[in-house]
């Protein structure tokens, strides 16, 4: 009898471990490769939002990367292949208290690779210099890109 109870308890413990492992694997499968690449960096805060709502009917996945300080922010911009002249100019504008955004399209999964728009084959990246945050929108259509850009333009006007 004792042996049967021990076997049953061991089986239950084993099944709980398997269930926990399955949940962990599923959670990591639902994040972007960019999230996985940056998540363990001590000098950055990285998040992934599934189905972020843009307007009434559009949702996109978004990965965000936030730097805690100016030095980390400038290094992150360099990793995203921003020019030294632009980094310097944006630093000056930030010091003047100016709200700034910049955007570009990137190769899917590689925000450091700037490309021209290619339907279904690129993501939209926004750099928010006030927040020291990069937003990587996992777009699949021109309509999504347009709505995001429209939303960000309103953000600029609301913060001007």
DSSP file (Angstrom, degrees, kcal/mol; ACC not computed):
  #  RESIDUE AA STRUCTURE BP1 BP2  ACC     N-H-->O    O-->H-N    N-H-->O    O-->H-N    TCO  KAPPA ALPHA  PHI   PSI    X-CA   Y-CA   Z-CA
    1    1 A X     >        0   0    0      0, 0.0     4,-2.2     0, 0.0     5,-0.2   0.000 360.0 360.0 360.0 -47.1    0.0    0.0    0.0
    2    2 A X  H  >  +     0   0    0      1,-0.2     4,-2.4     2,-0.2     5,-0.2   0.893 360.0  52.6 -59.9 -39.9    2.8    2.4    1.0
    3    3 A X  H  > S+     0   0    0      1,-0.2     4,-2.4     2,-0.2    -1,-0.2   0.898 107.6  50.7 -64.6 -40.6    4.6    1.6   -2.2
    4    4 A X  H  > S+     0   0    0      2,-0.2     4,-2.6     1,-0.2    -1,-0.2   0.910 110.7  49.0 -62.8 -43.6    1.5    2.4   -4.3
    5    5 A X  H  X S+     0   0    0     -4,-2.2     4,-2.7     2,-0.2     5,-0.2   0.911 111.4  50.1 -62.6 -42.8    1.0    5.8   -2.6
    6    6 A X  H  X S+     0   0    0     -4,-2.4     4,-2.3     2,-0.2    -2,-0.2   0.908 111.6  48.0 -62.1 -43.3    4.7    6.6   -3.2
    7    7 A X  H  X S+     0   0    0     -4,-2.4     4,-2.4     2,-0.2    -2,-0.2   0.923 112.8  48.0 -64.2 -45.0    4.4    5.7   -6.9
    8    8 A X  H  X S+     0   0    0     -4,-2.6     4,-2.4     2,-0.2    -2,-0.2   0.924 113.0  47.9 -62.2 -45.4    1.2    7.8   -7.3
    9    9 A X  H  X S+     0   0    0     -4,-2.7     4,-2.4     2,-0.2    -1,-0.2   0.885 112.1  49.6 -64.0 -39.1    2.8   10.8   -5.5
   10   10 A X  H  X S+     0   0    0     -4,-2.3     4,-2.4    -5,-0.2    -1,-0.2   0.907 110.8  50.0 -65.1 -41.5    5.9   10.5   -7.6
   11   11 A X  H  X S+     0   0    0     -4,-2.4     4,-2.4     2,-0.2    -2,-0.2   0.905 111.0  49.0 -63.6 -42.3    3.8   10.3  -10.8
   12   12 A X  H  X S+     0   0    0     -4,-2.4     4,-2.3     2,-0.2    -2,-0.2   0.923 111.6  49.1 -63.0 -45.1    1.8   13.4   -9.7
   13   13 A X  H  X S+     0   0    0     -4,-2.4     4,-2.0     1,-0.2    -2,-0.2   0.908 111.3  50.0 -61.2 -42.0    5.1   15.3   -9.0
   14   14 A X  H  X S+     0   0    0     -4,-2.4     4,-2.3     1,-0.2    -2,-0.2   0.912 110.3  49.5 -62.8 -43.8    6.5   14.3  -12.4
   15   15 A X  H  X S+     0   0    0     -4,-2.4     4,-2.5     1,-0.2    -1,-0.2   0.868 109.1  52.7 -65.1 -36.6    3.3   15.4  -14.2
   16   16 A X  H  X S+     0   0    0     -4,-2.3     4,-2.3     2,-0.2    -1,-0.2   0.900 109.0  49.6 -64.9 -40.1    3.4   18.8  -12.4
   17   17 A X  H  X S+     0   0    0     -4,-2.0     4,-2.3     2,-0.2    -2,-0.2   0.922 111.5  49.0 -64.1 -43.2    7.0   19.3  -13.5
   18   18 A X  H  X S+     0   0    0     -4,-2.3     4,-2.4     2,-0.2    -2,-0.2   0.908 111.1  49.6 -62.1 -42.5    6.0   18.4  -17.1
   19   19 A X  H  X S+     0   0    0     -4,-2.5     4,-2.2     2,-0.2    -1,-0.2   0.907 110.8  49.9 -63.4 -42.0    3.1   20.9  -17.0
   20   20 A X  H  X S+     0   0    0     -4,-2.3     4,-2.1     1,-0.2    -2,-0.2   0.906 111.1  49.1 -62.8 -42.6    5.4   23.6  -15.6
   21   21 A X  H  X S+     0   0    0     -4,-2.3     4,-2.5     2,-0.2    -2,-0.2   0.901 109.5  52.1 -63.6 -42.1    7.9   23.0  -18.3
   22   22 A X  H  X S+     0   0    0     -4,-2.4     4,-2.4     2,-0.2    -2,-0.2   0.901 109.7  49.1 -62.4 -41.8    5.2   23.1  -21.0
   23   23 A X  H  X S+     0   0    0     -4,-2.2     4,-2.4     2,-0.2    -1,-0.2   0.915 111.5  49.8 -63.6 -43.2    3.9   26.5  -19.7
   24   24 A X  H  X S+     0   0    0     -4,-2.1     4,-2.0     2,-0.2    -2,-0.2   0.917 112.0  47.0 -62.9 -44.4    7.4   27.9  -19.7
   25   25 A X  H  X S+     0   0    0     -4,-2.5     4,-1.6     1,-0.2    -1,-0.2   0.911 112.8  49.7 -63.4 -43.2    8.1   26.7  -23.3
   26   26 A X  H  X S+     0   0    0     -4,-2.4     4,-1.0     1,-0.2    -2,-0.2   0.904 109.0  52.2 -63.4 -41.5    4.7   28.1  -24.5
   27   27 A X  H  < S+     0   0    0     -4,-2.4     3,-0.5     1,-0.2    -1,-0.2   0.905 112.0  45.6 -62.1 -42.4    5.4   31.5  -22.8
   28   28 A X  H >< S+     0   0    0     -4,-2.0     3,-0.9     1,-0.2    -1,-0.2   0.762 106.8  59.3 -74.0 -24.3    8.8   31.7  -24.6
   29   29 A X  H 3< S+     0   0    0     -4,-1.6    -1,-0.2     1,-0.2    -2,-0.2   0.745  99.9  58.8 -72.9 -22.6    7.3   30.7  -27.9
   30   30 A X  T 3< S+     0   0    0     -4,-1.0     2,-0.3    -3,-0.5    -1,-0.2   0.292  93.6  80.0 -92.3  10.6    4.9   33.7  -27.8
   31   31 A X  S <  S-     0   0    0     -3,-0.9     2,-0.1     1,-0.1    32,-0.1  -0.750  84.4-100.5-112.5 164.0    7.7   36.3  -27.6
   32   32 A X     >  -     0   0    0     -2,-0.3     4,-2.1     1,-0.1     5,-0.2  -0.374  23.5-118.6 -81.6 160.6    9.8   37.8  -30.4
   33   33 A X  H  > S+     0   0    0      1,-0.2     4,-2.0     2,-0.2    -1,-0.1   0.813 117.3  57.8 -64.9 -28.9   13.3   36.8  -31.2
   34   34 A X  H  > S+     0   0    0      2,-0.2     4,-1.9     1,-0.2    -1,-0.2   0.921 104.9  50.4 -66.1 -43.1   14.3   40.5  -30.5
   35   35 A X  H  > S+     0   0    0      1,-0.2     4,-2.3     2,-0.2     3,-0.2   0.946 111.2  48.1 -57.0 -49.3   12.8   40.1  -27.0
   36   36 A X  H  < S+     0   0    0     -4,-2.1     4,-0.4     1,-0.2    -1,-0.2   0.858 110.3  53.1 -61.5 -35.5   14.8   36.9  -26.4
   37   37 A X  H  < S+     0   0    0     -4,-2.0    -1,-0.2     1,-0.2    -2,-0.2   0.860 122.2  26.9 -68.6 -35.9   18.0   38.6  -27.7
   38   38 A X  H >< S+     0   0    0     -4,-1.9     3,-1.9    -3,-0.2    -2,-0.2   0.591  93.8  92.8-104.2 -12.9   17.8   41.6  -25.3
   39   39 A X  T 3< S+     0   0    0     -4,-2.3     7,-0.2     1,-0.3    -1,-0.1   0.746  86.0  50.0 -61.0 -28.2   15.9   40.2  -22.3
   40   40 A X  T 3  S+     0   0    0     -4,-0.4     2,-0.5    -3,-0.1    -1,-0.3   0.362  79.6 116.6 -94.4   6.3   18.9   39.2  -20.3
   41   41 A X    X   -     0   0    0     -3,-1.9     3,-1.3     1,-0.2     5,-0.1  -0.645  55.9-152.2 -78.7 124.2   20.8   42.5  -20.6
   42   42 A X  T 3  S+     0   0    0     -2,-0.5    -1,-0.2     1,-0.3    -3,-0.0   0.799  92.5  54.8 -64.8 -30.6   21.2   44.1  -17.2
   43   43 A X  T 3  S+     0   0    0     24,-0.0    25,-0.8    29,-0.0     2,-0.3   0.299 105.4  60.1 -90.8  10.8   21.3   47.6  -18.7
   44   44 A X  E <   -A   67   0A   0     -3,-1.3     2,-0.5    23,-0.2    23,-0.2  -0.972  66.1-141.9-137.5 151.4   18.0   47.4  -20.5
   45   45 A X  E     -A   66   0A   0     21,-2.8    21,-2.9    -2,-0.3     2,-0.4  -0.970  27.4-171.3-110.9 123.3   14.4   46.8  -19.8
   46   46 A X  E     +A   65   0A   0     -2,-0.5     2,-0.3    19,-0.2    19,-0.2  -0.933   7.7 174.1-122.2 137.3   12.7   44.6  -22.4
   47   47 A X  E     -A   64   0A   0     17,-2.2    17,-2.6    -2,-0.4     2,-0.4  -0.959  18.3-151.9-138.9 157.1    9.0   43.8  -22.8
   48   48 A X  E     -A   63   0A   0     -2,-0.3     2,-0.5    15,-0.2    15,-0.2  -0.998   9.0-165.9-130.3 128.3    6.8   42.0  -25.3
   49   49 A X  E >   -A   62   0A   0     13,-3.2    13,-2.4    -2,-0.4     3,-0.5  -0.964  11.2-148.1-117.4 119.9    3.1   42.9  -25.8
   50   50 A X  E 3  S-     0   0A   0     -2,-0.5    11,-0.2     1,-0.2    10,-0.0  -0.715  77.7  -1.4 -85.9 132.9    0.9   40.5  -27.7
   51   51 A X  E 3  S-     0   0A   0     -2,-0.4     2,-0.3     1,-0.2    10,-0.2   0.898  77.8-167.4  56.7  49.3   -1.9   42.0  -29.8
   52   52 A X  E <   -A   60   0A   0      8,-2.7     8,-2.1    -3,-0.5     2,-0.4  -0.520  23.3-120.6 -65.6 129.0   -1.3   45.7  -28.9
   53   53 A X  E     -A   59   0A   0     -2,-0.3     2,-0.5     6,-0.2     6,-0.2  -0.604  28.8-175.4 -83.4 128.8   -4.4   47.6  -30.0
   54   54 A X  E  >  -A   58   0A   0      4,-3.6     4,-1.2    -2,-0.4     3,-0.4  -0.976  63.9 -37.1-118.3 112.0   -3.9   50.5  -32.5
   55   55 A X  T  4 S-     0   0    0     -2,-0.5    93,-0.0     1,-0.2    92,-0.0  -0.347 104.8 -43.3  70.1-154.1   -7.2   52.3  -33.1
   56   56 A X  T  4 S+     0   0    0      1,-0.1    -1,-0.2    -3,-0.1    -3,-0.0   0.804 132.4  15.2 -84.1 -31.3  -10.5   50.3  -33.2
   57   57 A X  T  4 S+     0   0    0     -3,-0.4     2,-0.5    -4,-0.0    -2,-0.1   0.404  99.5  89.6-131.7   3.9   -9.7   47.3  -35.2
   58   58 A X  E  <  +A   54   0A   0     -4,-1.2    -4,-3.6    85,-0.1     2,-0.4  -0.899  41.8 176.8-113.2 133.3   -5.9   46.8  -35.6
   59   59 A X  E     +A   53   0A   0     -2,-0.5     2,-0.3    -6,-0.2    -6,-0.2  -0.985   2.7 173.8-128.9 144.6   -3.7   44.8  -33.3
   60   60 A X  E     -A   52   0A   0     -8,-2.1    -8,-2.7    -2,-0.4     2,-0.2  -0.977  34.2-109.6-141.7 154.5    0.1   44.1  -33.6
   61   61 A X  E     - B   0 138A   0     77,-0.5    77,-3.0    -2,-0.3     2,-0.4  -0.618  37.3-164.1 -79.5 147.2    2.7   42.5  -31.5
   62   62 A X  E     -AB  49 137A   0    -13,-2.4   -13,-3.2    -2,-0.2     2,-0.5  -0.999  15.1-161.4-138.0 134.9    5.3   45.0  -30.1
   63   63 A X  E     -AB  48 136A   0     73,-2.2    73,-3.0    -2,-0.4     2,-0.4  -0.963  16.0-163.3-109.7 133.3    8.7   44.5  -28.5
   64   64 A X  E     -AB  47 135A   0    -17,-2.6   -17,-2.2    -2,-0.5     2,-0.4  -0.934   9.9-168.7-118.7 143.2   10.0   47.4  -26.4
   65   65 A X  E     -AB  46 134A   0     69,-2.2    69,-2.8    -2,-0.4     2,-0.4  -0.990  11.1-172.5-129.0 121.2   13.6   48.1  -25.3
   66   66 A X  E     -AB  45 133A   0    -21,-2.9   -21,-2.8    -2,-0.4     2,-0.4  -0.947  13.1-148.3-120.7 134.2   14.1   50.8  -22.7
   67   67 A X  E     -A   44   0A   0     65,-2.7   -23,-0.2    -2,-0.4   -24,-0.0  -0.804   8.4-146.4 -97.4 140.6   17.4   52.2  -21.5
   68   68 A X  S    S+     0   0    0    -25,-0.8     2,-0.3    -2,-0.4    -1,-0.1   0.684  77.1  18.7 -80.4 -17.5   17.7   53.4  -17.9
   69   69 A X  S  > S-     0   0    0    -26,-0.3     4,-2.3    63,-0.1     5,-0.2  -0.920  83.3 -98.7-149.0 170.9   20.1   56.2  -18.6
   70   70 A X  H  > S+     0   0    0     -2,-0.3     4,-2.6     1,-0.2     5,-0.2   0.873 117.6  52.4 -63.4 -40.0   21.6   58.4  -21.3
   71   71 A X  H  > S+     0   0    0      2,-0.2     4,-2.1     1,-0.2    -1,-0.2   0.936 112.7  44.3 -64.2 -45.8   24.8   56.4  -21.8
   72   72 A X  H  > S+     0   0    0      1,-0.2     4,-2.4     2,-0.2    -1,-0.2   0.885 112.9  53.7 -63.8 -38.4   22.9   53.1  -22.2
   73   73 A X  H  X S+     0   0    0     -4,-2.3     4,-2.3     2,-0.2    -2,-0.2   0.923 108.7  47.3 -63.3 -45.6   20.4   54.9  -24.5
   74   74 A X  H  X S+     0   0    0     -4,-2.6     4,-2.0     1,-0.2    -1,-0.2   0.892 112.2  50.4 -65.7 -38.1   23.2   56.2  -26.8
   75   75 A X  H  X S+     0   0    0     -4,-2.1     4,-2.1     2,-0.2    -1,-0.2   0.901 109.4  51.4 -64.4 -39.8   24.8   52.7  -26.9
   76   76 A X  H  X S+     0   0    0     -4,-2.4     4,-1.4     1,-0.2    -2,-0.2   0.904 107.6  52.5 -63.8 -40.6   21.4   51.2  -27.8
   77   77 A X  H  <>S+     0   0    0     -4,-2.3     5,-2.1     1,-0.2     3,-0.2   0.903 107.8  51.7 -61.0 -40.4   21.1   53.7  -30.6
   78   78 A X  H ><5S+     0   0    0     -4,-2.0     3,-1.9     1,-0.2    -1,-0.2   0.900 105.8  54.4 -62.6 -39.9   24.5   52.7  -31.9
   79   79 A X  H 3<5S+     0   0    0     -4,-2.1    -1,-0.2     1,-0.3    -2,-0.2   0.812 105.3  54.2 -62.4 -28.3   23.4   49.1  -31.9
   80   80 A X  T 3<5S-     0   0    0     -4,-1.4    -1,-0.3    -3,-0.2    -2,-0.2   0.233 122.3-110.6 -89.7  13.9   20.5   50.2  -34.1
   81   81 A X  T < 5 +     0   0    0     -3,-1.9     2,-0.3     1,-0.2    -3,-0.2   0.833  59.8 161.1  61.1  38.0   22.9   51.7  -36.5
   82   82 A X      < -     0   0    0     -5,-2.1    -1,-0.2    -6,-0.1    -2,-0.0  -0.698  43.7-108.5 -82.8 141.5   22.0   55.3  -35.8
   83   83 A X     >  -     0   0    0     -2,-0.3     4,-2.4     1,-0.1     5,-0.2  -0.333  16.0-122.1 -73.0 153.1   24.7   57.7  -36.9
   84   84 A X  H  > S+     0   0    0      1,-0.2     4,-2.5     2,-0.2     5,-0.2   0.873 113.5  55.3 -60.5 -38.2   26.9   59.6  -34.4
   85   85 A X  H  > S+     0   0    0      1,-0.2     4,-2.4     2,-0.2    -1,-0.2   0.910 109.7  45.7 -62.5 -41.7   25.8   62.9  -35.9
   86   86 A X  H  > S+     0   0    0      2,-0.2     4,-2.8     1,-0.2     5,-0.2   0.900 111.3  52.1 -69.2 -39.8   22.1   62.0  -35.3
   87   87 A X  H  X S+     0   0    0     -4,-2.4     4,-2.0     2,-0.2    -2,-0.2   0.928 112.1  46.8 -60.4 -44.4   22.8   60.8  -31.8
   88   88 A X  H  X S+     0   0    0     -4,-2.5     4,-2.1     2,-0.2    -2,-0.2   0.937 113.6  47.6 -63.2 -47.1   24.5   64.0  -31.0
   89   89 A X  H  X S+     0   0    0     -4,-2.4     4,-2.2     1,-0.2    -2,-0.2   0.901 112.3  49.1 -62.7 -41.5   21.8   66.2  -32.5
   90   90 A X  H  X S+     0   0    0     -4,-2.8     4,-2.5     2,-0.2    -1,-0.2   0.852 108.1  54.4 -67.9 -33.9   19.1   64.2  -30.7
   91   91 A X  H  X S+     0   0    0     -4,-2.0     4,-2.4    -5,-0.2    -1,-0.2   0.920 108.6  49.5 -62.1 -43.8   20.9   64.6  -27.4
   92   92 A X  H  X S+     0   0    0     -4,-2.1     4,-1.2     1,-0.2    -2,-0.2   0.921 112.0  47.4 -61.8 -44.6   21.0   68.3  -27.9
   93   93 A X  H  <>S+     0   0    0     -4,-2.2     5,-2.5     1,-0.2     3,-0.3   0.895 111.0  51.4 -64.7 -40.0   17.3   68.4  -28.6
   94   94 A X  H ><5S+     0   0    0     -4,-2.5     3,-1.7     1,-0.2    -1,-0.2   0.903 106.6  54.0 -63.5 -40.4   16.5   66.2  -25.6
   95   95 A X  H 3<5S+     0   0    0     -4,-2.4    -1,-0.2     1,-0.3    -2,-0.2   0.787 105.0  54.9 -64.4 -26.3   18.6   68.6  -23.4
   96   96 A X  T 3<5S-     0   0    0     -4,-1.2    -1,-0.3    -3,-0.3    -2,-0.2   0.459 122.0-110.4 -82.5  -2.0   16.4   71.4  -24.7
   97   97 A X  T < 5 +     0   0    0     -3,-1.7     2,-0.3     1,-0.3    -3,-0.2   0.685  64.3 155.6  82.0  18.4   13.3   69.5  -23.6
   98   98 A X      < -     0   0    0     -5,-2.5     2,-0.4    -6,-0.1    -1,-0.3  -0.639  42.5-130.3 -83.5 133.6   12.1   68.7  -27.1
   99   99 A X        -     0   0    0     -2,-0.3     2,-0.4    60,-0.2    -1,-0.0  -0.703  36.0-176.9 -81.7 128.6    9.9   65.6  -27.6
  100  100 A X        +     0   0    0     -2,-0.4    29,-1.4     2,-0.0    30,-0.7  -0.977  19.9 177.4-136.7 142.4   11.3   63.5  -30.4
  101  101 A X  E     -C  128   0A   0     -2,-0.4     2,-0.3    27,-0.2    27,-0.2  -0.984   4.5-175.8-134.0 148.3   10.4   60.4  -32.4
  102  102 A X  E     -C  127   0A   0     25,-1.7    25,-3.1    -2,-0.3     2,-0.3  -0.981   8.4-170.7-137.3 151.1   12.2   58.8  -35.3
  103  103 A X  E     +C  126   0A   0     -2,-0.3     2,-0.3    23,-0.2    23,-0.2  -0.967  12.6 160.7-142.7 160.4   11.1   55.8  -37.3
  104  104 A X  E     -C  125   0A   0     21,-1.9    21,-3.2    -2,-0.3     2,-0.3  -0.961  37.7-103.4-162.4 167.1   12.3   53.4  -39.9
  105  105 A X  E     -CD 124 115A   0     10,-0.6    10,-2.4    -2,-0.3     2,-0.3  -0.766  37.2-168.2 -97.0 147.8   11.5   49.9  -41.3
  106  106 A X  E     -CD 123 114A   0     17,-2.4    17,-2.3    -2,-0.3     8,-0.2  -0.901  31.7 -89.4-132.1 162.7   13.7   47.0  -40.4
  107  107 A X  E >   -CD 122 110A   0      6,-1.9     3,-2.7     3,-0.7     6,-0.2  -0.466  64.9 -86.1 -63.6 140.1   14.2   43.4  -41.5
  108  108 A X  T 3  S+     0   0    0     13,-0.7    -1,-0.1     1,-0.3    30,-0.0  -0.288 115.1   7.5 -55.1 126.4   11.9   41.1  -39.5
  109  109 A X  T 3  S+     0   0    0     -3,-0.1     2,-0.3     1,-0.0    -1,-0.3   0.408 117.2  83.3  83.1  -1.9   13.7   40.2  -36.2
  110  110 A X  E X   +D  107   0A   0     -3,-2.7     3,-2.1     3,-0.1    -3,-0.7  -0.674  44.2 172.9-137.6  81.8   16.6   42.6  -36.8
  111  111 A X  E 3  S+     0   0A   0     -2,-0.3    -1,-0.1     1,-0.3    -3,-0.1   0.650  81.1  65.5 -64.9 -12.4   15.8   46.2  -35.8
  112  112 A X  E 3  S+     0   0A   0      1,-0.1     2,-0.8    -3,-0.1    -1,-0.3   0.609  86.9  78.0 -82.0 -12.0   19.5   47.0  -36.5
  113  113 A X  E <  S-     0   0A   0     -3,-2.1    -6,-1.9    -6,-0.2     2,-0.2  -0.827  72.7-156.9-102.6  98.0   19.0   46.3  -40.2
  114  114 A X  E     +D  106   0A   0     -2,-0.8     2,-0.3    -8,-0.2    -8,-0.3  -0.528  22.2 164.1 -74.2 135.5   17.2   49.3  -41.8
  115  115 A X  E     -D  105   0A   0    -10,-2.4   -10,-0.6    -2,-0.2     2,-0.2  -0.908  39.6 -95.0-141.7 170.3   15.3   48.6  -45.1
  116  116 A X        -     0   0    0     -2,-0.3   -12,-0.0     1,-0.1   -10,-0.0  -0.513  62.9 -74.1 -82.3 160.7   12.7   50.1  -47.3
  117  117 A X        +     0   0    0     -2,-0.2     2,-0.3     1,-0.0    -1,-0.1  -0.277  52.4 177.4 -58.2 134.9    9.1   49.1  -46.8
  118  118 A X    >   -     0   0    0     -3,-0.1     3,-3.1     5,-0.0     4,-0.3  -0.871  36.6-111.8-143.9 104.5    8.3   45.6  -48.1
  119  119 A X  T 3  S-     0   0    0     -2,-0.3    22,-0.1     1,-0.3    21,-0.0  -0.046  96.5  -6.4 -43.7 119.2    4.8   44.4  -47.5
  120  120 A X  T 3  S+     0   0    0      2,-0.2    -1,-0.3     1,-0.1    21,-0.1   0.474 122.5  80.8  75.5   2.2    4.8   41.5  -45.0
  121  121 A X  S <  S+     0   0    0     -3,-3.1   -13,-0.7     2,-0.0     2,-0.3   0.155  85.4  50.8-127.2  19.0    8.5   41.4  -44.9
  122  122 A X  E     -C  107   0A   0     -4,-0.3     2,-0.3    17,-0.2   -15,-0.2  -0.970  62.3-136.9-149.3 164.5    9.5   44.2  -42.5
  123  123 A X  E     -C  106   0A   0    -17,-2.3   -17,-2.4    -2,-0.3     2,-0.5  -0.814  24.2-119.5-117.1 162.3    8.7   45.6  -39.1
  124  124 A X  E     -CE 105 137A   0     13,-2.2    13,-3.2    -2,-0.3     2,-0.4  -0.909  26.2-162.7-107.5 127.5    8.2   49.2  -38.1
  125  125 A X  E     -CE 104 136A   0    -21,-3.2   -21,-1.9    -2,-0.5     2,-0.4  -0.920   6.1-171.7-114.3 132.8   10.6   50.7  -35.5
  126  126 A X  E     -CE 103 135A   0      9,-2.8     9,-3.2    -2,-0.4     2,-0.6  -0.987   9.0-156.4-120.8 133.5   10.1   53.9  -33.5
  127  127 A X  E     -CE 102 134A   0    -25,-3.1   -25,-1.7    -2,-0.4     2,-0.7  -0.948   4.6-163.2-105.8 123.3   12.7   55.5  -31.3
  128  128 A X  E  >> -CE 101 133A   0      5,-3.3     5,-2.0    -2,-0.6     4,-1.1  -0.916   4.3-172.8-108.0 107.4   11.3   57.7  -28.6
  129  129 A X  T  45S+     0   0    0    -29,-1.4    -1,-0.1    -2,-0.7   -28,-0.1   0.752  82.2  55.3 -76.2 -24.7   14.2   59.8  -27.3
  130  130 A X  T  45S+     0   0    0    -30,-0.7    -1,-0.2     1,-0.2   -29,-0.1   0.910 117.9  34.2 -71.5 -42.7   12.2   61.3  -24.4
  131  131 A X  T  45S-     0   0    0      2,-0.2    -2,-0.2   -65,-0.0    -1,-0.2   0.582 102.3-130.3 -86.0 -11.4   11.4   57.9  -23.0
  132  132 A X  T  <5 +     0   0    0     -4,-1.1   -65,-2.7     1,-0.2     2,-0.4   0.917  64.8 134.4  57.5  44.8   14.7   56.3  -24.1
  133  133 A X  E   < -BE  66 128A   0     -5,-2.0    -5,-3.3   -67,-0.2     2,-0.5  -0.962  50.7-151.1-130.7 141.4   12.7   53.5  -25.6
  134  134 A X  E     -BE  65 127A   0    -69,-2.8   -69,-2.2    -2,-0.4     2,-0.5  -0.955  13.1-159.6-108.1 128.2   12.6   51.6  -28.9
  135  135 A X  E     -BE  64 126A   0     -9,-3.2    -9,-2.8    -2,-0.5     2,-0.7  -0.940   2.6-165.9-107.7 123.7    9.3   50.3  -30.0
  136  136 A X  E     -BE  63 125A   0    -73,-3.0   -73,-2.2    -2,-0.5     2,-0.5  -0.908   6.9-160.9-113.9 103.7    9.4   47.5  -32.6
  137  137 A X  E     -BE  62 124A   0    -13,-3.2   -13,-2.2    -2,-0.7     2,-1.9  -0.743  13.5-142.4 -89.6 124.4    6.0   46.9  -34.1
  138  138 A X  E     +B   61   0A   0    -77,-3.0   -77,-0.5    -2,-0.5   -15,-0.1  -0.535  35.6 179.2 -86.7  73.0    5.6   43.5  -35.8
  139  139 A X        -     0   0    0     -2,-1.9   -17,-0.2   -79,-0.1     3,-0.1  -0.327  28.4-177.7 -78.9 157.0    3.6   44.7  -38.7
  140  140 A X        +     0   0    0      1,-0.2     2,-0.3   -19,-0.1    -1,-0.1   0.373  67.3  36.1-128.6  -3.5    2.2   42.6  -41.6
  141  141 A X  S  > S-     0   0    0    -22,-0.1     4,-1.8     1,-0.1    -1,-0.2  -0.977  73.8-117.3-149.6 161.2    0.5   45.3  -43.7
  142  142 A X  H  > S+     0   0    0     -2,-0.3     4,-2.8     1,-0.2     5,-0.2   0.850 114.0  60.3 -64.7 -35.3    0.8   48.9  -44.9
  143  143 A X  H  > S+     0   0    0      2,-0.2     4,-2.4     1,-0.2    -1,-0.2   0.910 104.9  48.2 -60.4 -42.9   -2.5   49.6  -43.1
  144  144 A X  H  > S+     0   0    0      2,-0.2     4,-2.3     1,-0.2    -1,-0.2   0.936 112.2  48.8 -62.5 -46.1   -1.0   48.7  -39.8
  145  145 A X  H  X S+     0   0    0     -4,-1.8     4,-2.6     1,-0.2    -2,-0.2   0.919 111.5  49.9 -60.2 -44.1    2.1   50.8  -40.5
  146  146 A X  H  X S+     0   0    0     -4,-2.8     4,-2.6     1,-0.2    -1,-0.2   0.924 111.1  48.2 -61.9 -45.8    0.0   53.8  -41.5
  147  147 A X  H  X S+     0   0    0     -4,-2.4     4,-2.2     2,-0.2    -1,-0.2   0.883 112.5  48.8 -64.0 -39.1   -2.2   53.5  -38.3
  148  148 A X  H  X S+     0   0    0     -4,-2.3     4,-2.4     2,-0.2    -1,-0.2   0.934 112.6  47.6 -66.0 -45.4    0.8   53.3  -36.1
  149  149 A X  H  X S+     0   0    0     -4,-2.6     4,-2.2     1,-0.2    -2,-0.2   0.904 111.3  51.3 -62.3 -41.1    2.5   56.3  -37.8
  150  150 A X  H  X S+     0   0    0     -4,-2.6     4,-1.8     1,-0.2    -1,-0.2   0.914 110.6  49.0 -60.3 -43.9   -0.8   58.2  -37.5
  151  151 A X  H  X S+     0   0    0     -4,-2.2     4,-1.7     1,-0.2    -2,-0.2   0.891 111.0  49.7 -62.9 -41.4   -0.9   57.4  -33.7
  152  152 A X  H  X S+     0   0    0     -4,-2.4     4,-2.0     2,-0.2    -1,-0.2   0.844 106.5  55.3 -70.3 -33.9    2.7   58.4  -33.2
  153  153 A X  H  X S+     0   0    0     -4,-2.2     4,-2.1     2,-0.2    -1,-0.2   0.913 107.8  49.6 -64.1 -41.3    2.1   61.8  -35.0
  154  154 A X  H  X S+     0   0    0     -4,-1.8     4,-2.3     1,-0.2    -2,-0.2   0.886 107.6  55.4 -62.2 -37.7   -0.7   62.5  -32.6
  155  155 A X  H  X S+     0   0    0     -4,-1.7     4,-1.3     2,-0.2    -2,-0.2   0.904 106.3  50.6 -61.4 -42.0    1.6   61.6  -29.7
  156  156 A X  H >X S+     0   0    0     -4,-2.0     4,-0.7     1,-0.2     3,-0.5   0.943 111.9  46.7 -61.1 -48.1    4.1   64.2  -31.0
  157  157 A X  H >< S+     0   0    0     -4,-2.1     3,-0.5     1,-0.2    -2,-0.2   0.860 110.6  52.6 -64.9 -35.3    1.5   66.9  -31.1
  158  158 A X  H 3< S+     0   0    0     -4,-2.3    -1,-0.2     1,-0.2    -2,-0.2   0.754 115.7  40.7 -71.4 -22.9    0.1   66.0  -27.7
  159  159 A X  H <<        0   0    0     -4,-1.3    -1,-0.2    -3,-0.5    -2,-0.2   0.391 360.0 360.0-105.1   2.0    3.6   66.3  -26.2
  160  160 A X    <<        0   0    0     -4,-0.7    -1,-0.2    -3,-0.5    -2,-0.1   0.491 360.0 360.0 -74.3 360.0    4.8   69.4  -28.1
